[in-house]
Amino acid sequence: MKQPTPPIILRQRIATLVATQALAQPGDTVIVGVSGGPDSVALLHILCSALPLIRFIAVYIDHSLRPAETGAEIELVQTLTRQLQAGFELITVDVNIAAQKDKTSIEETARALRYQALEAMRLQHQGAAIAVAHTADDQAEEFLIRLIRGSGRKGLSGMLLQNGPIIRPLLHENKKTLLHYLQMQQIPFCIDSSNLERTYLRNKVRLDLLPYLQEHFNNSIKQTLLQTAKILQDEEALLDEMVDKVWHQVVKMIAIQPVGPISPPYTIQINTKEFCRLHPALQRRIFEKCCWQMEARPQFRQIALLLDLLHTGQTGSEIHLSQGLRTHKTRENLIFSYPVGKCSYRGRMEGEF
């Protein structure tokens, strides 16, 4: 049986990762998302203990979903930050109200509000990065979730150690290692009761699907998923290089006055003649990149609709993607835009799903 990682070795490993991958530098301020759960508590303790020359500010976000539990979590995080001489910020958001307004799921809305709040704190404190506590277990779960939702290659390549200001120092560590660390250091943590509710897809994957696959198909399924995600990440890097070489030959980003405060300040225009000369793999990849640039999460069906519009759609045809994003075909171009702003669209038009 594999021996647990000693706390000092784990701290050294994370410190080395942060330094070699340039996730943060001495003198930086780093925002740390801390929910009070074991992963985020371990993250804060490891970072503060292993990287004394970096200033860490723990941010607890109250989603207004579990009023009976949040008080104890806030108190625990505040106590821990005092012990570690870290900063502390409390932010309250109302997920239910936002979800009803935007007609999005609780999961999706909570995630969006959480990252918005963390980014606001980063800007307020002039932080260099936002550290979140995703682990190798989360990576395996995310692979299956994205597969179920029909993500393309980029989505299936999983979460990155660094994505813009977001850093994930624990992405290569498993939850058992972190629980052992907390036990050895005698560090308390809270359990979020919503993690046991099977109304959420992630919980179904964690509590039901992964254990079933592990028991009936592959005892090392998590490691297999992580290896597959790593292969796809490497291939994604190659595709990115290839796309970068042709992007400006076929794509134009045109600055506009955005419709509404959250719409991108540009439209995207694809030259269909040049685009059709590309390999189908590059066509898909460019469509995916266009969706990401327009702040929309691409899915298999969306890309299929875009390819159909490209090859068989008549001039003037239009499809509706998510949150008001539309793609319109002219005689020479495909144009991505938010003509009525970024919002939920009511009604159906050609190609909408």
C-alpha positions in Angstrom: 0.0 0.0 0.0 1.3 3.4 -0.9 2.4 5.5 2.1 0.8 8.9 2.7 2.7 11.9 1.6 4.3 13.6 4.7 3.1 17.2 5.1 6.5 18.8 4.6 7.0 16.9 1.3 3.6 18.0 0.1 4.3 21.6 0.9 7.7 21.4 -0.8 6.1 19.8 -3.9 3.5 22.6 -4.2 6.1 25.3 -3.6 8.3 23.8 -6.4 5.3 23.6 -8.7 4.3 27.2 -8.1 7.9 28.4 -8.8 8.7 26.2 -11.8 5.3 26.9 -13.5 5.5 30.6 -12.6 2.0 30.5 -11.0 3.0 33.3 -8.6 6.2 35.2 -7.6 7.6 36.5 -4.3 5.9 39.8 -3.5 2.7 38.9 -5.3 -0.8 39.1 -3.8 -2.8 36.0 -4.5 -6.6 35.7 -3.9 -7.5 32.2 -2.5 -11.1 30.9 -2.8 -11.8 29.2 0.5 -15.2 27.6 1.2 -14.2 26.0 4.5 -14.2 22.5 2.9 -11.2 20.2 3.1 -9.7 21.0 -0.3 -9.8 24.8 0.0 -8.7 24.7 3.6 -5.7 22.5 2.7 -4.9 24.9 -0.2 -4.8 28.0 2.0 -2.7 26.3 4.7 -0.2 24.8 2.2 0.2 28.0 0.3 0.7 30.2 3.4 3.1 27.7 5.0 5.1 26.9 1.9 5.3 30.4 0.3 5.8 33.0 3.0 7.0 35.7 0.6 3.6 35.8 -1.1 0.6 37.7 0.4 -2.5 35.5 0.5 -6.1 36.8 0.9 -8.8 34.2 1.6 -12.1 35.0 0.1 -15.3 33.3 1.4 -18.3 33.6 -0.9 -21.7 33.1 0.6 -24.0 31.9 -2.1 -27.1 32.5 0.0 -28.0 28.8 -0.5 -27.1 27.2 2.9 -27.8 29.7 5.7 -27.7 27.0 8.4 -24.1 26.2 7.5 -22.4 29.3 6.3 -21.9 30.9 9.7 -19.7 28.0 10.9 -17.8 28.0 7.6 -17.1 31.8 7.8 -15.9 31.5 11.4 -13.6 28.6 10.6 -12.1 30.4 7.6 -11.6 33.6 9.7 -9.9 31.7 12.4 -7.6 30.0 10.0 -6.6 33.2 8.3 -5.7 34.8 11.6 -3.5 31.8 12.5 -1.8 32.0 9.1 -1.6 35.8 9.1 -3.5 35.9 5.8 -6.1 38.4 4.7 -9.8 37.7 4.7 -12.8 38.9 2.7 -16.4 37.9 2.8 -18.7 38.3 -0.3 -22.4 37.6 -0.4 -24.2 36.8 -3.6 -27.7 35.6 -4.2 -27.6 32.6 -6.6 -31.3 31.9 -6.6 -32.3 35.4 -7.7 -29.5 35.4 -10.4 -30.5 31.9 -11.7 -34.2 32.9 -12.0 -33.2 36.2 -13.7 -30.8 34.6 -16.2 -32.8 31.3 -16.5 -29.7 29.2 -15.8 -29.1 26.3 -13.4 -28.0 26.8 -9.8 -24.7 25.1 -10.5 -23.9 27.3 -13.5 -25.0 30.5 -11.8 -23.1 29.8 -8.6 -19.9 29.1 -10.6 -20.3 32.3 -12.7 -21.0 34.5 -9.6 -18.1 32.9 -7.7 -15.6 33.6 -10.4 -16.9 37.2 -10.9 -16.5 37.8 -7.1 -13.0 36.4 -7.0 -12.0 38.5 -10.0 -13.4 41.6 -8.4 -11.3 40.9 -5.3 -8.2 40.3 -7.4 -8.7 43.7 -9.1 -9.5 45.4 -5.8 -6.3 44.1 -4.1 -4.2 44.3 -7.3 -3.7 40.6 -7.1 -1.5 38.6 -9.5 -3.6 35.5 -9.4 -6.7 33.6 -8.0 -5.9 30.3 -6.5 -8.7 27.7 -6.5 -8.6 24.2 -4.9 -9.3 21.9 -7.9 -7.7 18.5 -7.4 -6.9 15.5 -9.6 -10.2 14.0 -8.5 -12.0 17.1 -9.7 -10.2 16.8 -13.0 -11.4 13.2 -13.5 -15.0 14.2 -12.6 -14.8 17.2 -15.0 -13.7 15.0 -17.8 -16.9 12.8 -17.5 -19.1 15.9 -17.0 -17.8 17.5 -20.1 -18.1 14.2 -22.0 -21.8 13.9 -20.9 -22.5 17.5 -22.0 -20.9 16.9 -25.4 -17.8 19.0 -25.1 -15.2 19.0 -27.9 -11.5 18.2 -27.7 -10.7 21.4 -25.9 -13.3 20.8 -23.2 -12.2 17.2 -22.7 -8.6 18.3 -22.3 -9.7 19.4 -18.8 -8.7 22.1 -16.5 -5.3 23.8 -16.7 -2.8 24.6 -14.0 -3.2 28.2 -15.1 -5.9 29.8 -17.1 -5.5 33.5 -17.2 -5.4 34.7 -13.6 -6.8 31.4 -12.3 -4.2 29.0 -10.9 -4.8 25.5 -9.6 -1.8 24.5 -7.4 -3.5 21.3 -6.2 -4.5 20.0 -9.7 -2.0 17.1 -9.5 -2.9 16.0 -6.0 -5.7 13.7 -4.9 -8.2 14.3 -2.2 -6.8 11.5 0.0 -3.5 13.2 0.1 -5.1 16.5 1.3 -7.3 14.7 3.9 -4.1 13.1 5.3 -2.4 16.5 5.4 -5.3 18.0 7.3 -5.3 15.1 9.7 -1.6 15.2 10.4 -1.7 19.0 10.9 -4.8 18.8 13.0 -6.6 21.3 10.8 -10.4 21.4 11.1 -12.7 21.8 8.1 -16.4 21.8 7.2 -18.5 19.5 5.1 -20.9 21.2 2.6 -24.2 19.3 2.8 -25.0 20.2 -0.8 -22.1 17.9 -2.0 -24.4 15.0 -1.1 -27.4 16.1 -3.1 -27.9 14.2 -6.3 -29.8 17.0 -7.9 -26.5 18.3 -9.2 -24.7 16.6 -12.1 -21.3 16.8 -10.5 -22.5 15.0 -7.4 -24.1 12.3 -9.5 -20.8 11.7 -11.2 -18.8 11.7 -8.0 -21.2 9.6 -5.9 -22.6 7.3 -8.5 -21.0 7.2 -11.9 -17.3 7.1 -11.0 -17.7 4.5 -8.2 -19.7 2.3 -10.6 -17.1 2.6 -13.4 -14.4 1.8 -10.9 -16.1 -1.2 -9.5 -17.5 -2.8 -12.7 -15.1 -1.6 -15.5 -11.8 -0.2 -14.5 -10.4 0.0 -10.9 -8.0 2.7 -12.1 -10.6 4.7 -14.0 -9.6 8.1 -12.4 -6.0 7.6 -13.5 -7.1 6.6 -17.0 -9.3 9.7 -17.3 -6.4 11.9 -16.1 -4.0 10.3 -18.7 -6.5 10.8 -21.5 -7.0 14.5 -20.5 -3.2 15.0 -20.5 -2.9 13.5 -24.0 -5.7 15.8 -25.2 -4.0 18.8 -23.6 -0.9 18.1 -25.5 -2.8 17.7 -28.8 -4.7 20.8 -28.0 -1.4 22.7 -27.7 -0.5 21.5 -31.2 -3.9 22.5 -32.6 -3.6 25.9 -31.0 -0.3 26.5 -32.8 -1.8 25.4 -36.1 -4.9 27.6 -35.5 -2.8 30.6 -34.6 -1.0 30.4 -37.9 -4.2 30.7 -39.9 -6.5 32.6 -37.6 -5.8 36.1 -39.0 -6.1 34.8 -42.5 -9.7 33.8 -42.1 -11.0 35.6 -39.0 -11.6 39.3 -38.2 -12.6 40.7 -34.8 -14.4 44.0 -35.5 -14.8 46.5 -32.6 -18.3 47.6 -31.9 -20.3 49.4 -29.3 -21.6 46.4 -27.2 -25.4 46.0 -26.7 -25.7 45.8 -22.9 -22.9 45.9 -20.3 -21.9 42.2 -20.5 -21.7 41.7 -24.3 -18.3 41.6 -25.9 -17.2 44.8 -27.6 -16.7 43.2 -30.9 -18.2 40.8 -33.5 -16.3 38.0 -35.2 -16.3 37.7 -39.0 -15.1 34.5 -40.8 -14.2 34.6 -44.5 -16.1 31.5 -45.7 -14.0 31.1 -48.9 -10.7 30.9 -47.1 -12.2 28.9 -44.2 -13.5 26.2 -46.5 -10.0 25.5 -47.7 -8.9 24.4 -44.2 -8.8 20.9 -42.9 -12.1 20.0 -41.1 -10.2 19.6 -37.8 -9.0 23.2 -38.1 -12.5 24.4 -39.0 -13.9 22.8 -35.9 -11.1 24.3 -33.8 -11.7 27.8 -35.2 -15.4 27.6 -34.5 -14.7 26.5 -30.9 -12.3 29.4 -30.5 -14.9 31.8 -31.9 -17.4 30.6 -29.3 -14.8 31.0 -26.5 -13.9 34.5 -27.8 -17.6 35.4 -27.8 -17.8 34.1 -24.1 -19.9 31.1 -25.0 -19.1 27.5 -24.1 -18.9 25.4 -27.3 -20.6 22.0 -27.5 -20.6 19.3 -30.1 -24.1 20.2 -31.3 -23.2 23.9 -31.6 -20.2 23.1 -33.8 -22.3 20.7 -35.9 -24.9 23.4 -36.5 -22.1 25.9 -37.5 -20.6 23.5 -39.9 -24.1 22.8 -41.4 -24.6 26.6 -41.7 -21.3 27.0 -43.4 -21.7 24.2 -46.0 -25.5 24.1 -46.7 -27.0 27.3 -45.2 -28.3 29.9 -47.6 -27.3 33.5 -47.6 -29.2 35.2 -44.8 -29.6 32.1 -42.7 -29.0 32.4 -39.0 -28.6 30.1 -36.0 -29.0 30.9 -32.4 -26.4 29.6 -29.9 -26.5 30.3 -26.2 -27.4 33.5 -24.2 -28.3 35.5 -27.3 -25.2 34.6 -29.4 -26.2 34.3 -33.1 -24.3 33.4 -36.2 -25.5 34.9 -39.5 -24.4 33.9 -43.0 -23.8 36.5 -45.6 -22.6 36.1 -49.2 -18.9 36.0 -48.1 -18.8 35.6 -44.3 -20.1 34.0 -41.2 -20.7 36.7 -38.5 -20.9 36.0 -34.7 -22.6 38.6 -32.7 -25.0 39.5 -29.8 -27.5 41.7 -31.8 -29.9 42.0 -28.7 -27.2 41.7 -26.1 -26.0 38.8 -24.0 -29.2 37.4 -22.5 -31.6 34.5 -22.6 -33.6 34.6 -25.9 -37.3 33.7 -26.0 -38.7 32.1 -29.1 -37.3 29.9 -31.8 -35.7 30.7 -35.1 -34.1 28.6 -37.8 -31.3 26.3 -36.4 -32.0 27.2 -32.8 -31.7 24.5 -30.1 
